[in-house]
């Protein structure tokens, strides 16, 4: 295992998995809805493409049924504690949170969940895609291992 760190966020990356982080406190890019996007972190059980979109559009095409992809996207400080980001703290994932309808890009067999929250005064979206909706009970613990290793300061 290794740990990747960027902009006050770190995560454990299991052996054989890949991770990439872009952005940070100095990043002033705009998301598609016009809000400021600070940090984007991708962790996947498969090779990540170099040209990946924020919510992994080009990556999810490469997923097999046993694969997991965890994405953490930070939004600007103006988003913290707003109604959308009202939940406090990093969520724990449960199989019932996943649905085929929760995907940014719908691909056969896959399942996803999206959760908005505030932690340490910072606003985040946690987006997780599983390679198999049917096997989500077996895949969610893999995703939770990544999520539980997140440290945000």
Protein Blocks (a to p, Z undefined) as FASTA:
>chain_A
ZZddeehiacdddehiacddeedjklccdcfkopacfbdcdddfbdcdfkbcfkommmmm
mpcfkbccdddddddfklgopaklmpgcjddddfklpcfklcfbdcehiacddddddeeh
iacddddddfblklmmmmmmmmmmmmmmpccZZ
